[in-house]
Amino acid sequence: MCGIIGYCGPKPTARVLLEGLKRLEYRGYDSAGIATVRDGALTVIKRAGKIKDLEGIVPQDLDGEYGIGHTRWATHGGVTDTNAHPHVSQNGKIAVVHNGIIENFQSLKETLEERGYRFVSETDSEVLAHLIEDFYEGSLEEAVKRALSLVKGTYGLLCVHADEPQVIVGARNGSPLVLGVGEHEMFLASDVSALLGHTRQVVYLEDNEVVRVTPEEFLTTDLRNTVIDKKVELITWELEEIEKGPYQHYMLKEIFEQPESIKRAMQGRIDEEYATAHLGGLNMTSRELLEVEQVVIIGAGTSYYAGMLGAYVIEQLARIPSVAELSSEIRYRNPVVRKNTLYFAVSQSGETADTLYALRELKRKGARILGICNVVGSSIPRESDGGVYIHSGPEIAVASTKAFTSQVTAFYLFALLMARMRHLSYEEGLLFIRALREVPERLREVLEKAPEIKALARKYAWAKNFLFLGRGLNYPVALEGALKLKEVSYIHAEGYSAAEIKHGPIALINPETPSVFLVPHDELREKVLSNMKEVKSRGGKVVALCTEGDPDVREIADDVIEIPAVYRYMYPYLMVVPLQLFAYYMALELGRDVDQPRNLAKSVTVE
């Protein structure tokens, strides 16, 4: 979750570090700090709060030849200046920034205390600074390796020593770390977004790798000193993609980017001549795909809901039994891996800890796993047997929006591919393709309704609880709508299948709890209308998202947002975007920090 940045080169080090930390703000954090070295003197400045608070205490003339920076999301110890990173060794020469959790920190701390080391913070990370000092004998790289050989847990870390000019040592195990290669300068970061504007050449570190960098070169080894030859790759994102442009918040920008991001997810993958999809990254032959008898999709949060929708479409369209599972649960359930079952691991960042660990557990049991991710070079794609990049571009807001619709698009394409290989006719396949191609334009029509949705949010900003209800394809959308409202507005919201309302949730109905119904003109419309009447008859407020020109919905609902009529499989796209906008405008009305909601982080890299 934390952000990490390191730099060695000719540029003003403190400015580079602060700029990098700003680009990592979206990951979620509650304190920040930097460490710079010049002429053998280590300077550490850190502060609880936002990066702007840190900037306020960094001297304008502070410079350094190299340095490291960090944004912390508290796990061990409260949000204080002392607990902020970097942490410094007892001799004042070593600084460390760390993302992850040291599981055996207590035993290591006790051992170090017996050796005379004094701890000033409540964090597990401070152990690393003292442990590295204890092992230091003239080589920072070797001291780091010896220290990490005793560590149990996860880490993405950077370390500098005042006596080793322009040297930064980085290491990774379960937490992302990427090297940026420039001209006479090097960068290290937890995310490529921190590197844009400086270099497009990157090297992705794998677990249990250690890298030593200077302005001119880098060397990657494992903990046993075996040299590892690393490939330099090219970042495809542009700097403008991580800027807000004319939008007030990243979340709003990313909602409005969805017509284009969905197009990118489809680009080059649709074959109208044969009414099918091409997904070469699956790394599976036609025969292997035909042998698939079940699909299991694992994910967390928004990615899990995209997986629920994906499972529904694969089962409906391709007639393959499909189910979505929470990755945090499947790992500890001792899952049964059956022959001819295909697994998908879904994650925007590709670093979601729960999903990554579940993937590894399934692979140990012999499962074939495909990844659906946004971030190229991240852990899940690298550890999967194949998969699909969704190409949404950088998603900066903590609350995911465009990644959801792009993940859904990847599943729709897979469902089409599998259906056409089995029973779906050419005509039906072509109908599906043409409907999918129309989605971006229909979404633009939906986005034009933003002022209506803003007014609706203003009308209901008083509410403390919401219910979101949908059926079939739109049940996962209801869950996602409730999640978005919770994430950014801090209003309690629950998503349910509309059919379940009389099995308990109806007890919650009262004039103070609005119900948001998703009621497109599909095969389940009549049943949802009945559920709406049940709510109205008990004094509940009803907000409905429906197909244009549906008088029955207008007769029942207190407020209505209309969407264009589309092929039934495409309604989830047009339903989820108004819910994203509703959550955004509710948060805006209530004065929330939309892009960085409290207690949340963009990439959850710890369990």
C-alpha positions in Angstrom: 0.0 0.0 0.0 2.8 2.4 0.8 4.7 4.3 -1.8 8.5 4.0 -2.3 10.8 6.2 -4.3 14.6 6.3 -4.6 17.0 8.4 -6.7 20.7 8.8 -7.5 21.9 11.2 -10.1 22.6 14.8 -11.0 19.1 16.3 -10.4 18.1 17.9 -7.1 17.4 14.8 -5.1 14.9 16.2 -2.6 12.8 17.7 -5.4 12.8 14.4 -7.3 11.8 12.4 -4.2 8.9 14.8 -3.4 7.7 14.8 -6.9 7.8 11.0 -7.0 5.9 10.8 -3.7 3.1 13.1 -5.1 2.6 10.7 -7.9 2.3 7.8 -5.4 -0.3 9.7 -3.3 -3.2 7.7 -4.8 -2.0 4.5 -3.1 -3.2 5.8 0.2 -1.0 7.0 3.1 -1.1 8.8 6.4 2.6 10.0 6.7 5.5 10.7 4.5 9.3 11.3 4.6 12.5 11.5 2.7 16.2 10.8 3.4 19.0 12.4 1.4 22.8 12.1 1.6 25.4 14.7 0.7 29.1 14.7 1.5 28.6 11.7 3.9 25.9 13.4 5.9 22.4 11.8 6.2 19.4 14.1 6.5 16.0 12.6 7.4 12.8 14.6 7.3 9.4 13.0 7.9 5.9 14.1 9.0 2.5 12.6 9.8 -0.1 13.9 7.4 0.0 14.7 3.7 2.9 15.3 1.4 2.1 19.0 1.4 2.8 19.0 5.2 6.1 17.3 4.5 7.0 19.9 1.8 6.3 22.6 4.3 9.3 21.5 6.5 11.7 20.5 3.8 14.2 23.4 3.4 14.3 24.9 -0.1 18.1 24.5 -0.2 18.1 20.8 0.9 20.0 18.8 -1.7 21.6 15.5 -1.9 23.5 13.2 -4.2 21.1 10.4 -3.6 18.1 9.6 -1.4 15.0 7.6 -0.7 11.4 8.6 0.2 8.2 6.9 1.5 4.5 7.3 2.0 3.3 5.2 4.9 -0.1 3.6 5.6 -0.1 2.6 9.3 0.0 -1.1 10.2 2.3 -1.4 13.2 2.1 1.7 15.4 -0.1 4.8 15.1 0.1 7.8 12.7 3.0 9.8 14.2 6.1 11.6 13.0 8.3 9.0 14.8 6.5 6.1 13.1 6.8 7.6 9.7 9.6 6.4 7.3 12.5 6.5 6.7 13.8 4.7 9.7 17.4 5.3 10.7 20.0 3.0 12.2 21.4 3.7 15.7 24.7 5.0 14.3 22.8 7.5 12.2 24.3 6.3 8.9 21.7 4.0 7.4 18.2 4.9 6.3 15.5 2.4 5.3 12.0 2.7 3.7 9.9 -0.4 3.8 6.5 -1.6 2.4 5.2 -4.8 3.8 5.0 -6.6 7.1 7.9 -8.2 9.1 6.1 -11.2 10.7 9.0 -12.1 13.1 9.9 -8.5 14.0 9.2 -9.0 17.7 11.8 -11.8 18.1 14.3 -9.8 16.0 13.7 -6.7 18.0 14.3 -8.6 21.3 17.5 -10.0 20.0 18.7 -6.6 18.8 17.8 -5.0 22.1 19.9 -7.6 23.9 22.7 -6.4 21.7 22.3 -2.8 22.8 20.1 -1.4 20.1 17.4 1.2 21.1 14.1 1.4 19.3 12.3 4.8 19.0 9.2 3.8 17.0 6.4 1.3 17.3 6.9 -0.1 13.8 8.1 -3.4 12.6 10.2 -1.6 9.9 12.7 -0.1 12.3 14.0 -3.6 12.9 15.5 -3.6 9.4 17.6 -0.4 9.9 19.2 -1.8 13.1 19.6 -5.3 11.7 21.4 -4.0 8.6 23.6 -1.9 10.8 24.4 -5.0 12.9 25.5 -6.9 9.8 27.3 -4.0 8.1 31.0 -4.6 7.4 31.7 -2.2 4.5 29.1 -3.4 2.0 25.5 -2.2 2.3 24.4 -4.8 -0.3 25.8 -7.7 1.7 24.4 -6.3 5.0 21.0 -6.1 3.4 21.2 -9.7 2.2 22.3 -11.0 5.5 19.6 -9.1 7.3 16.9 -10.3 4.9 18.0 -13.9 5.4 16.6 -13.7 8.9 13.4 -11.9 8.0 10.0 -13.6 7.7 7.3 -11.6 5.9 6.9 -9.3 2.9 8.9 -6.4 1.9 9.7 -3.9 -0.8 12.5 -1.8 0.6 15.2 0.7 -0.2 18.3 1.4 1.8 21.1 4.0 1.8 24.3 4.3 3.8 26.1 7.7 4.3 29.5 6.0 3.7 28.6 4.6 0.3 28.2 7.5 -2.1 25.4 7.3 -4.6 24.5 3.7 -3.8 21.0 2.5 -3.2 20.1 -1.0 -2.4 16.6 -2.3 -3.0 15.0 -5.7 -2.4 11.6 -7.2 -3.0 9.5 -10.1 -1.6 5.8 -9.9 -2.0 5.7 -6.1 -2.5 6.3 -4.4 -5.8 9.5 -2.7 -6.7 10.6 -1.4 -10.1 13.9 0.1 -11.3 13.9 3.1 -13.7 16.9 3.4 -16.0 17.9 6.9 -17.1 20.9 8.6 -18.6 23.5 8.9 -15.8 20.7 8.5 -13.2 18.7 5.7 -11.7 15.3 5.5 -10.0 13.6 3.0 -7.8 9.9 3.0 -7.0 6.9 0.9 -5.9 5.0 2.0 -9.0 5.9 3.1 -12.5 3.8 6.2 -12.2 6.5 7.7 -10.0 9.0 7.4 -12.9 7.0 9.0 -15.7 8.5 12.2 -16.9 12.0 10.9 -16.1 12.4 7.7 -18.0 10.4 5.1 -19.9 12.9 2.3 -19.4 12.1 0.0 -16.5 13.2 -3.3 -14.9 10.7 -5.2 -12.8 12.1 -6.9 -9.7 10.9 -10.4 -8.8 10.5 -11.8 -5.3 13.8 -12.6 -3.4 15.8 -10.3 -5.7 18.2 -7.6 -4.5 19.4 -4.7 -6.7 22.3 -2.4 -6.2 22.2 0.8 -8.2 24.5 3.8 -8.9 23.8 6.6 -11.4 25.6 4.6 -14.1 24.6 0.9 -13.6 22.6 -1.6 -11.7 23.3 -5.2 -10.6 20.6 -7.7 -9.6 21.2 -10.8 -7.6 19.4 -13.1 -5.3 20.0 -13.6 -1.6 22.7 -16.1 -2.4 24.6 -13.7 -4.6 23.7 -15.4 -7.9 23.7 -12.7 -10.6 20.4 -12.4 -12.4 20.2 -11.0 -15.9 17.3 -8.6 -16.1 15.4 -7.4 -19.2 14.8 -3.6 -19.6 11.2 -3.0 -20.7 9.4 0.1 -22.0 6.6 1.9 -20.2 3.7 2.5 -22.6 1.8 5.1 -20.4 2.1 8.8 -21.1 2.7 11.4 -18.5 -0.5 13.2 -19.4 -2.4 10.0 -18.4 -1.6 10.5 -14.7 -2.5 14.2 -14.7 -6.1 15.4 -13.8 -6.4 17.8 -16.7 -9.6 19.8 -16.5 -11.3 17.5 -14.0 -11.7 18.3 -10.3 -10.8 14.8 -9.2 -9.1 11.7 -10.7 -12.2 9.7 -9.9 -14.3 11.9 -12.1 -11.7 11.9 -14.9 -11.6 8.1 -14.8 -15.3 7.8 -14.9 -15.4 9.9 -18.0 -12.5 8.0 -19.6 -14.6 4.8 -19.8 -15.8 5.0 -23.4 -12.1 5.1 -24.4 -10.8 2.6 -21.9 -13.5 0.0 -23.0 -12.4 0.6 -26.6 -8.8 -0.1 -25.7 -9.8 -3.3 -23.9 -11.5 -4.5 -27.1 -8.9 -3.2 -29.6 -7.4 -5.8 -31.8 -9.4 -8.6 -30.1 -12.6 -8.7 -32.1 -12.9 -10.7 -35.3 -16.1 -9.8 -37.1 -15.4 -12.1 -40.0 -15.8 -15.1 -37.8 -17.9 -13.4 -35.1 -15.5 -14.3 -32.4 -12.7 -12.9 -30.2 -8.9 -13.3 -30.3 -7.1 -13.5 -26.9 -3.6 -14.7 -27.8 -2.3 -13.9 -24.3 -4.3 -16.9 -22.9 -1.5 -19.2 -24.1 -4.0 -22.0 -24.7 -4.8 -24.0 -27.8 -8.3 -24.4 -29.2 -8.2 -28.0 -28.0 -7.2 -26.9 -24.5 -10.0 -24.3 -24.4 -12.6 -26.9 -25.6 -11.5 -29.2 -22.7 -12.5 -26.5 -20.1 -15.4 -27.8 -18.0 -15.5 -25.1 -15.3 -14.4 -21.6 -14.8 -13.5 -20.2 -11.3 -12.7 -16.4 -11.0 -10.9 -15.1 -7.9 -10.7 -11.5 -6.9 -11.1 -8.9 -4.1 -13.4 -5.8 -3.9 -14.3 -4.3 -7.2 -12.4 -7.0 -9.1 -14.5 -9.7 -7.3 -17.7 -8.0 -8.5 -16.3 -7.8 -12.1 -15.6 -11.6 -11.7 -19.2 -12.2 -10.5 -20.5 -10.5 -13.6 -17.9 -12.4 -15.8 -19.0 -15.7 -14.3 -22.6 -15.0 -15.1 -21.9 -14.1 -18.7 -19.6 -17.0 -19.3 -22.2 -19.4 -18.0 -25.0 -17.8 -19.9 -23.3 -17.3 -23.2 -20.8 -20.2 -23.3 -22.8 -22.6 -21.1 -19.8 -23.4 -19.0 -20.4 -23.7 -15.2 -18.7 -20.6 -13.7 -18.4 -19.1 -10.3 -16.6 -16.1 -8.6 -14.8 -16.6 -5.3 -13.2 -14.1 -2.9 -9.5 -14.7 -3.1 -9.0 -14.0 0.6 -11.3 -17.0 1.4 -10.3 -19.5 -1.3 -6.7 -19.5 -0.2 -7.5 -20.7 3.3 -10.2 -23.1 2.4 -7.8 -25.7 1.1 -9.4 -25.5 -2.3 -10.0 -28.6 -4.4 -8.5 -28.1 -7.8 -10.2 -30.3 -10.4 -9.0 -31.3 -13.8 -10.2 -29.1 -16.7 -11.1 -26.2 -14.4 -9.7 -22.9 -15.6 -9.0 -20.2 -13.0 -8.9 -16.4 -13.5 -7.1 -14.1 -11.1 -8.4 -10.5 -11.4 -6.6 -7.4 -10.1 -6.3 -3.9 -11.3 -2.8 -3.5 -9.9 -1.7 -7.0 -10.3 -0.2 -6.9 -6.8 -3.3 -7.5 -4.6 -1.9 -9.6 -1.8 -5.0 -11.8 -1.2 -5.4 -12.6 -4.9 -1.6 -13.2 -5.4 -1.4 -15.6 -2.5 -4.5 -17.4 -3.6 -3.0 -17.7 -7.1 0.1 -19.3 -5.6 -1.9 -21.7 -3.5 -3.9 -22.8 -6.5 -0.8 -23.2 -8.7 0.8 -25.4 -6.0 -2.2 -27.6 -6.5 -1.7 -27.8 -10.2 -4.3 -25.2 -11.4 -4.0 -23.4 -14.7 -4.4 -19.7 -13.9 -5.0 -16.8 -16.2 -4.6 -13.2 -15.0 -6.8 -10.2 -15.9 -4.8 -7.1 -14.9 -4.2 -3.5 -15.8 -0.6 -2.9 -14.8 1.9 -4.4 -17.2 4.8 -6.3 -15.6 3.0 -6.7 -12.2 3.2 -9.9 -10.2 -0.1 -11.6 -11.1 0.5 -11.5 -14.9 4.1 -12.6 -14.4 3.1 -15.6 -12.2 0.0 -16.6 -14.3 0.1 -19.1 -17.1 -1.4 -16.4 -19.5 -4.1 -13.8 -19.4 -5.4 -10.5 -20.6 -4.2 -7.0 -20.0 -7.1 -4.6 -19.9 -5.2 -1.5 -21.0 -7.3 0.9 -19.0 -4.3 3.3 -18.5 -3.3 4.6 -15.1 -6.1 4.5 -12.5 -5.1 7.0 -9.8 -8.3 7.4 -7.7 -8.4 4.8 -4.9 -12.0 3.9 -5.8 -11.8 1.8 -9.0 -14.1 2.8 -11.9 -12.7 2.3 -15.4 -10.9 -0.9 -14.4 -14.2 -2.5 -13.5 -15.7 -1.9 -16.9 -12.5 -3.0 -18.7 -12.3 -6.2 -16.6 -15.9 -6.9 -17.5 -15.0 -6.4 -21.2 -12.2 -8.9 -20.9 -14.6 -11.5 -19.6 -17.2 -10.7 -22.3 -14.6 -11.3 -25.0 -13.6 -14.6 -23.3 -17.2 -15.6 -23.1 -17.7 -14.8 -26.7 -14.6 -16.9 -27.7 -15.7 -19.9 -25.7 -19.4 -19.6 -26.9 -18.4 -19.5 -30.6 -16.2 -22.6 -30.1 -19.2 -24.4 -28.7 -22.8 -23.7 -29.6 -23.2 -19.9 -30.4 -24.1 -19.3 -34.0 -22.4 -16.8 -36.3 -25.4 -14.5 -36.3 -25.7 -14.5 -32.5 -22.0 -13.9 -32.2 -22.2 -11.0 -34.6 -25.1 -9.5 -32.7 -23.1 -9.7 -29.5 -20.0 -8.0 -31.1 -22.0 -5.2 -32.6 -23.8 -4.6 -29.3 -20.4 -4.5 -27.5 -19.0 -2.1 -30.0 -21.9 0.2 -29.4 -21.2 0.4 -25.6 -18.7 3.4 -25.7 -21.1 5.6 -27.6 -24.1 4.6 -25.4 -21.9 5.4 -22.4 -21.2 8.9 -23.7 -25.0 9.4 -23.7 -25.1 8.2 -20.1 -22.3 10.6 -19.1 -24.3 13.5 -20.4 -26.7 12.8 -17.5 -24.1 13.8 -15.0 -25.9 17.0 -14.0 -29.1 15.0 -13.3 -27.1 12.6 -11.2 -25.4 15.4 -9.3 -28.9 16.9 -8.5 -30.0 13.5 -7.3 -27.0 13.2 -5.0 -27.8 16.7 -3.6 -31.4 15.6 -2.9 -30.3 12.4 -1.0 -27.2 13.6 0.7 -29.1 13.5 4.1 -29.4 9.7 4.0 -27.3 7.6 6.4 -28.1 4.2 4.7 -28.8 2.9 1.2 -29.9 -0.3 -0.4 -28.8 -1.2 -3.9 -30.9 -3.9 -5.6 -30.6 -5.7 -9.0 -31.3 -9.0 -10.6 -29.2 -11.3 -12.8 -26.4 -9.5 -14.6 -27.2 -6.4 -12.6 -26.9 -8.0 -9.2 -23.1 -7.7 -9.2 -23.6 -4.1 -10.4 -25.8 -3.4 -7.4 -23.0 -4.7 -5.1 -20.5 -2.5 -6.9 -22.7 0.5 -6.6 -23.0 0.0 -2.8 -19.3 -0.5 -2.5 -18.6 2.8 -4.4 -20.9 4.7 -2.2 -19.3 3.3 1.0 -15.8 3.9 -0.3 -16.0 7.5 -1.2 -18.9 9.0 0.8 -18.6 6.9 4.0 -22.4 6.3 3.8 -23.5 2.8 4.9 -24.8 0.9 1.8 -25.7 -2.7 1.1 -26.1 -4.5 -2.2 -28.6 -7.3 -2.6 -30.3 -9.3 -5.2 -33.7 -7.7 -5.5 -35.3 -11.1 -5.1 -33.7 -11.4 -1.6 -35.4 -8.3 -0.2 -38.2 -10.2 1.3 -35.8 -12.7 2.9 -34.6 -10.2 5.5 -33.6 -6.8 4.1 -37.2 -5.6 3.9 -37.0 -5.2 7.6 -34.7 -2.2 7.0 -37.2 -0.4 4.8 -38.3 3.0 6.1 -38.5 6.6 4.8 -34.9 7.3 5.9 -33.4 4.4 3.9 -33.6 5.0 0.1 -33.5 1.9 -2.2 -31.7 2.2 -5.6 -33.2 -0.3 -8.0 -31.6 -1.4 -11.3 -34.4 -2.2 -13.6 -33.5 -2.4 -17.3 -36.0 -3.7 -19.8 -34.9 -7.3 -19.7 -36.4 -10.7 -18.8 -36.4 -9.9 -15.1 -38.0 -6.5 -15.3 -41.4 -7.6 -14.1 -40.0 -9.2 -11.0 -38.0 -6.2 -10.1 -41.0 -4.0 -10.5 -42.8 -6.2 -7.9 -39.9 -5.7 -5.5 -40.1 -1.9 -6.0 -43.8 -2.0 -5.1 -42.9 -3.9 -1.9 -40.6 -1.1 -0.9 -43.0 1.7 -1.8 -45.9 0.0 0.1 -43.7 0.2 3.3 -42.9 3.8 3.0 -39.5 3.5 1.4 -38.0 5.9 -1.0 -37.2 4.4 -4.5 -34.6 5.6 -6.9 -34.6 3.7 -10.2 -32.2 3.3 -13.1 -34.2 2.1 -16.0 -34.4 1.9 -19.8 -35.6 5.1 -21.5 -39.4 5.4 -21.8 -40.5 2.9 -19.2 -43.8 4.4 -17.7 -44.2 1.5 -15.2 -40.9 2.4 -13.5 -41.8 6.1 -13.4 -45.2 5.3 -11.9 -43.5 3.6 -8.9 -40.2 5.4 -8.3 -39.7 8.7 -6.6 -36.7 9.5 -8.8 -35.6 8.0 -12.1 -32.4 8.1 -14.2 -33.0 6.7 -17.7 -30.4 5.0 -19.8 -30.5 4.1 -23.5 -31.9 0.7 -24.6 -29.2 -1.8 -25.5 -28.8 -5.6 -26.0 -29.5 -7.2 -22.6 -25.9 -8.3 -21.9 -24.7 -4.6 -22.2 -27.0 -3.1 -19.5 -24.4 -3.6 -16.7 -22.1 -1.1 -18.5 -24.8 1.5 -18.6 -26.0 0.8 -15.1 -22.7 1.0 -13.3 -21.6 4.4 -14.6 -24.5 6.3 -13.1 -23.8 4.5 -9.8 -20.2 5.6 -10.0 -21.3 9.2 -10.6 -23.8 9.1 -7.8 -21.1 7.9 -5.3 -18.8 10.7 -6.6 -21.3 13.5 -6.3 -22.5 12.2 -2.9 -18.9 12.4 -1.7 -18.5 15.8 -3.2 -21.7 17.0 -1.5 -20.5 15.8 1.9 -17.0 17.2 1.5 -15.1 13.9 1.4 -11.6 13.4 0.1 -12.8 11.7 -3.1 -9.5 10.4 -4.5 -8.0 9.3 -1.2 -10.8 8.1 1.0 -10.0 7.5 4.7 -8.4 4.2 5.7 -8.2 2.9 2.1 -5.3 2.2 -0.2 -5.2 1.7 -4.0 -3.1 -1.4 -4.0 -3.6 -3.7 -1.0 -0.2 -5.5 -0.9 -0.6 -6.9 2.6 -3.2 -9.4 4.0 
